[in-house]
Amino acid sequence: MYGAAEATSRMAWLPPERSLDKIGSIGKAIPGGRFIIIDHQGNEIDGLNTAGELVYFGPNVMLGYAESGSDLCKGDECQGRLATGDIARCDEEGYYTIVGRKSRFIKLFGHRIALDELDAIIHSAFPFVECVCVSGEQRITLFITDETYADTIRSLVCKKIQLTPATVKIKIIPVIPRNTAGKILYSKLESHHGLL
C-alpha cells in the first residue's frame, strides 16, 4: 500500500496477485480515489511512463492543516486534492511507481536532474559501494563510502548528466547516515559534512 497521514493513511494498494510482476509499484488508487500526474508547471501529464508529481483525489483527504483553534473554522481548504510531493510514473495498466521525491529534483546549468534516479544509476553500476547524491550550490556532491571508486563514479555521473567534473564534488564518509527505518538522513549529510 501507499499512503500519507493527510489522506487517512491510504491512497493506493497493490493486489497481492500482482506483487511479483509489479515489483516496486504502489498499485492503483483505492476505491473512491484517483491519481493524476502533473508536470513542474502543474499541468496534467497524459503520457504513460512519464515522470511527474503524483496528485491524489479522494474523500479521505484532510480538510487542511490547523495550527490554532481558529484554523478549525477555515473549512475544506484541500477540496479532496493532495499533492504528494512524490514523483511517479503510470504504466499502461494504470499501475503507479514512485521514482523519487519532488525535493530531489534540481536544475543545474539548464539541466533538470533527478537525484534519486542518479543514485539508482550509480547503485546499478556499483552495487557494492554506498553513494548518495545531494545538490549543493551550482554542483552535485556525491557522498561515497569507498574512495577506491570515487573517480570512476564521478566519470559515470558526468557522462550521464553531461556536466564537467568541476560540477561534481566527492566527499568520502565511513557510512551513509540513516534513521531506524533505513531512510537516508539528508539533513545530517548536509550539516555534518559542510555541504551547506
C-alpha positions in Angstrom: 0.0 0.0 0.0 0.9 3.6 -0.3 -0.4 6.4 1.9 0.0 9.6 3.9 -1.4 10.9 7.2 -3.1 13.7 5.1 -5.2 11.0 3.4 -6.1 8.9 6.4 -3.1 6.7 5.7 -4.1 5.0 2.4 -4.2 6.2 -1.2 -3.1 3.1 -3.2 -2.9 -0.6 -2.9 -1.3 -3.4 -4.9 -3.3 -6.6 -5.4 -1.3 -9.5 -3.9 -1.6 -11.5 -7.1 0.3 -8.7 -9.0 3.1 -8.4 -6.4 5.6 -10.4 -8.4 5.1 -8.9 -11.8 4.7 -5.3 -10.4 7.6 -5.2 -8.0 8.2 -1.7 -6.8 4.8 -0.5 -7.8 2.4 1.2 -5.3 -0.5 -0.2 -7.3 -3.7 1.7 -8.1 -5.8 4.2 -6.2 -8.0 2.8 -3.5 -11.8 2.6 -4.3 -13.2 6.1 -4.3 -9.9 7.7 -5.0 -7.9 8.6 -8.2 -4.4 9.7 -9.2 -3.1 12.1 -11.8 0.5 13.0 -12.6 1.4 16.7 -13.2 4.5 18.3 -14.6 6.6 21.0 -12.9 4.1 23.7 -14.2 1.1 22.0 -12.7 -0.3 20.6 -16.0 -1.7 17.1 -16.1 0.6 14.6 -17.9 -1.4 12.3 -20.2 1.5 10.1 -21.5 2.3 6.8 -20.0 5.6 6.1 -18.2 6.3 9.9 -18.0 7.5 11.0 -14.6 5.8 13.9 -12.7 4.4 14.7 -9.3 1.7 12.3 -8.1 -1.6 14.0 -7.1 -4.3 12.2 -5.2 -8.0 13.0 -5.2 -10.4 11.4 -2.8 -12.9 11.9 0.1 -10.3 10.8 2.6 -8.1 13.8 2.0 -7.8 16.1 5.1 -9.5 19.5 5.2 -6.2 21.3 5.8 -3.6 22.0 8.4 -4.6 23.6 11.8 -2.0 25.4 13.9 -4.5 27.1 16.2 -8.2 26.8 17.3 -9.2 29.5 14.8 -7.8 27.4 11.9 -10.6 24.9 12.5 -13.1 27.4 11.1 -11.4 27.6 7.7 -13.4 24.8 6.1 -12.2 22.4 3.4 -9.0 24.0 2.1 -7.8 20.9 0.2 -11.1 20.2 -1.6 -10.2 16.5 -1.7 -6.9 17.1 -3.5 -3.4 16.2 -2.1 -0.2 16.9 -4.0 2.0 14.2 -2.6 5.5 15.6 -3.3 6.4 12.2 -4.8 7.5 11.7 -8.4 5.8 8.8 -10.1 5.1 7.1 -13.4 2.0 5.3 -14.6 2.2 2.2 -16.8 -0.2 1.0 -19.5 -2.2 -1.0 -16.9 -2.7 2.0 -14.7 -0.2 0.9 -12.0 1.9 3.7 -10.4 5.5 3.5 -9.4 7.3 6.1 -7.2 10.6 7.1 -8.7 11.7 9.9 -6.4 10.7 13.0 -4.4 10.0 16.4 -5.8 12.5 17.9 -3.4 15.2 15.6 -5.0 15.0 17.3 -8.4 17.4 20.1 -9.2 18.2 22.3 -12.1 21.9 22.8 -12.7 23.2 24.9 -15.7 19.9 24.3 -17.5 19.8 20.6 -16.9 16.9 19.1 -14.9 18.4 16.3 -12.8 16.6 13.7 -10.7 18.9 12.9 -7.8 17.1 9.7 -6.9 17.5 8.3 -10.5 21.1 9.3 -10.4 21.5 7.4 -7.1 19.9 4.3 -8.8 22.2 4.5 -11.8 25.3 4.6 -9.5 24.0 1.7 -7.4 23.3 -0.3 -10.5 26.9 0.2 -11.7 28.5 -0.1 -8.3 26.2 -2.2 -6.1 29.0 -2.8 -3.6 29.5 1.0 -2.9 27.2 3.2 -0.9 26.7 6.5 -2.6 24.2 9.3 -2.2 23.8 12.4 -4.5 23.0 15.7 -2.9 22.6 19.1 -4.5 24.9 21.9 -3.5 25.5 25.4 -4.8 26.0 25.1 -8.5 27.2 21.5 -8.1 26.3 18.0 -7.1 28.0 16.4 -4.1 28.5 12.6 -4.0 28.8 11.1 -0.6 30.7 7.8 -1.1 31.8 5.2 1.4 34.7 3.8 -0.7 37.4 6.1 -2.0 38.7 3.5 -4.4 35.8 4.1 -6.8 35.5 7.9 -6.5 37.0 8.9 -9.8 35.1 6.1 -11.7 31.8 7.1 -10.2 32.5 10.8 -10.9 33.1 10.0 -14.6 29.9 8.0 -14.8 27.9 10.8 -13.2 29.5 13.4 -15.5 28.7 11.3 -18.6 25.1 10.7 -17.5 24.2 14.3 -16.7 26.5 15.9 -19.3 28.3 18.2 -16.9 32.0 18.8 -16.3 33.9 17.1 -13.4 34.2 20.5 -11.7 30.5 20.4 -11.0 30.6 17.0 -9.2 32.2 17.1 -5.8 33.2 13.9 -3.9 33.1 13.5 -0.2 34.3 10.3 1.4 32.5 9.2 4.6 32.6 6.0 6.6 28.8 5.4 6.5 25.7 6.9 5.0 23.6 8.2 7.9 20.2 6.5 8.2 17.3 6.5 10.6 16.0 3.4 12.3 13.7 2.7 9.3 16.7 2.8 7.0 15.8 6.1 5.3 18.8 8.4 4.4 19.1 11.4 6.7 19.9 14.0 4.1 19.9 16.9 6.6 22.6 15.1 8.6 24.7 14.6 5.4 24.4 18.3 4.6 25.0 19.8 8.0 27.6 17.3 9.4 29.8 17.3 6.3 29.8 21.0 5.5 27.7 21.0 2.3 25.7 24.0 3.4 
